[in-house]
Amino acid sequence: MVLTINVAVLLAVVIILRLRRRTEARSRNDEKLTVGIVLVFGVLIAPTAFGQGILDVVVQLVQGVSQSGR
């Protein structure tokens, strides 16, 4: 039996666990590490179908907000 781990899923779990901590308990370096992990996660899911779906939703949301401002 071969066990494979998707790196994007692993990073998503790490992000969720890190964001559950209280804000007061985080140091500046801890916050920088979280930002770096989130950026790597974004790069990993961007070319996937899920990432493209998120991009489409964000584009539609931005277009709706910009049109309502006119």
Secondary structure, DSSP 8 states (H G I E B T S, - for coil): ------HHHHHHHHHHHHHTS-GGG--HHHHHHHHHHHHHHHHHHTTSHHHHHHHHHHHHHHHHHHHHT-
